[in-house]
Amino acid sequence: MKIIIVDDEMSALHTFLTDIIGRTDVEYKFFKDNEREICEYVSKNNIAAAFLDINMPHISGLELAEKLIKLSPGIKIVFITGLDISEKDLTEPVLSHTAGFLYKPCDTDALTRLLASIERDSPKLTAKTFGAFDCFLNDNIVRFSSKKSKELFALLLVYNGRELSMSDAISQLWPDMDTDKSKPLYRDAVWRLRKTLKDIDFECVTFERAKLTLNKQNIYCDYWEYLETKVLPAKAVFLKSYSWSLAYLT
């Protein structure tokens, strides 16, 4: 689970870090109240929650929460405050995304409960690669808008978090086609995949020029389990629709 913490007081950030440093299940990044930097990071990453100080000199936590919700509609907000503030002080859009409050000095038990609640409510994607390839978000099947965008996502799963270049993707998804002719098809598959992930509010791929990287957070994939155990599911064919898959099962 990936979270961000925003506080203009460095001492408060260090205290917070001490509380969560041992949590291997939480990936975190700290920010001071730099709106541009924070929004840019949230727009490019799948953030489960933002822990925001309410009183900051450059932007209040309440204002920042509204901006982050627009950028990432699935994000949860936790307000860090020393003030007497509660749900009645929040606007409706912010309230619907608020997971709770942490009152300074932050209590470790309260933090633990909030993190557990956020983790429990975070969307999770399951990818089944043995047999017919399909993905499910909280048990609902993901409807890809094209066969090639679905195949591209399968290849990203097989790459297991490693960077996938455009040339590598083209060589495997369009092996018999001239490169110049396949580039527009690749770009269309990328655009369609990006739209699908945005539509389901599970933006787990970093899209950069001529390369893609999968963020594995909150994803279960049976192929990754196979890589760890080397045990094949009984009577199941790995990504049977894709010829390139044979090279990844050795």
N, C-alpha and C positions, 0 to 999 in steps of 0.2 A: 504494500500500500504506500502510495506516495503522497506526502503532505508538504505544505509550505507554512512557515511561521514568519509573521511580519510584526516587527516592533522597532520603534526608533531608539530604544534604550538598549545598548549592547549588553549591559549587565543582565537585563531581563532575558535576552537571547541565550546568554551563557547558562543562566539558571535553568531555562527550559531544556537546553541541550543536556545538562547533567541528568535531568529526569528521564530522558528517552534514549540516551546514548547506547544502552544495552539492548535495545529492541531491534532484533535482526529482521523483524517482519515489517518495519517501518523505514521507508526511505524519505529523508527530509532535506529541505533546503531553507536557509534563512535569508531574509531580506530586511533591510531598513525600508523606510516609507518612500521608496522610489517607484511611483506608479507605473512609469513606462517599462521599467525592467521587470516588474512583477507581472504585468499584463502580457508582456511578450513571452515570458516563461510559461505562464498558464495556457496561453494559446497554442504552445508547441508541445505540451506535455499532458498526460492523463493524470490529473490531480484529483485525489479522492476528497481532500479537505484543505481548507485554509484557516489557520489559526491567526486571528487578526487582533492586534491591540486597537482599542476604540479611539483613544486620544493620541494622535500623532500630529506633528506640526505641519506636514505637507499635504496629507490627506487623511481624513478620519477613517476608521475601520468600517463604519457604516457605509460611507460613500464608496470605499474600495470594494466592499462586499457586492454592491449593486453592479459594479463594473465586471467583477469576476464571474458573477452569475450569468451575465450576458455572454461572456466569452466561453463559459463552460457550464451549461445548464444542469449538469449532474453533480456539480461540486457541493460539498457540505461546508458550512461556515461555523467556526467556533470563535466566540469573542473573548478576548483576554482583557480584563478590566479590573481596576481598583474601585470602580464606581458602583453605586447602587442602580444597576440597570437590569432589565428583564425583558421578556418577550413583548410586553405591552408597549415598549419603546421602539419596536421595530416596524418597518413597513411590511405590507403583506408579501411582496416578492422575496424580501430578505428573510422574513419569518419562516416561510415555507422551506428554505434551505438551511435553516439554523439547527445545528445538532446540539448546541448547548453553550454554556458560559464557563469560563475559568476565571476565578476571582483571585487577584494577586494578594499575597504570594500564592502561586499555583500549588494546588494540592496533588500529590502524586497519585493517590487513589482515584480522585476525580478524573485526572488525565487518563488513567488506565481504563476507566469505565467509558469515557468518551471515545477513545481509540477503538475499543472493542465494539462499541455500537456502530461506529463509522465503518469498520471492517465488515461487520455483519451485513450492513445495508448497501455496501458497495456492489455495483454490477459486476458479474463474473461471466466470462466467456469460456465455453467448453468447445474444443475442436476435436472432432472424431475423424481420424485419418485412416483407420483400418476399416475396410468396407467402403461404402459410399461416403464420400467426403461431405461433411456438413458441420456447421457451427451453430451454437445455441447461446443466446444471451439470457441468463436466468431462465433457462428451459424453453425459451421461445426461439424458434429457428430463425437464423439470419438469412434474409432474402437478398442475395447479391444481384446487382442490376445487369450483370453479364457473366457469361461462362468464363471469360478470360480474366475478369477482375476477381472472380472466385478462385481461379487457378493461381493467380498471382498471390493471393493471400495464402494459399496452401504452400506455395514456394517459400514465402516469408516464414511460415511456421517451421518448415524443414530447415531453414537457415538458423533457426533457434536463437534469434537475437543478434546474429551477425549481420553486417551491412550487406545489402543486396544491390549490386550495381545494375544500371540499365543494360549494359552489355551482357552480363551474366543472365539476367532475366530474359532478354531477347533470345540468347543462344539456346535456352531451355524451353521457352514457351512457343517460339517460332523458329525451330531449328532449320527448316528447309526454305526459309524466305530470305530474300535479299534484305540486308540491314536497313537500307534507306526506306524500303517499303514497310518494314516491321516497326520502325520508330513511331509513326503515327498510331499504330495499333497499341503499342506499349503505353503511349501517353494517354490514350483513351481508357485503357484498363486501369491506369493509375488514377485518372480523374474519377472513374466510376467507383473504384475502391474507396477513395477518399470520401466521396459523397455517401456511400453506404455506411461507413463508420461514423460519419457526422450525423446521419439520419437516426442511427440507433444510439447516438451519444456514447460511443465507446471508441474514442479516437486513440488507438493504440499503435499507430504507425507514424514515424517521423518521416515526412516527405521533404527531401532535399533534391537539389538539381542532380539528376542522373543517378540517384541512389535512394534506397529506402531502408529503414531499420525498424524492426518490430520491438515494441516495449512489452515484455512478457508479464508485466504486472497484472494480476487478477485474471490470468488465462491458464486454463488447464488443457493440456494437449496429450493425447495418449501416445503420440510419437516420442515426446520428451520422456515419458515414463519408460518406453521401450529402450531409449538410449541409456537410461540409468540401470535398468534391470536386465536388458538383453533377452527378455522373455517376450515372444510373439504371442498375441492373442490367438486363440484356437480358431482355425478355419477362416481367418480374416485376411483379405488381400490389402496390402498397403497402397493407398491412393490409386486404386485400380484404373481410374480414368486417365491417368497422366503417365505417359511413357517415361518421362524423365525421372520418375520416382524410384525406379529400380536401382539407380546409383546410390541412393541414400539409405538402403536397408542392408548394407554389408557391415 
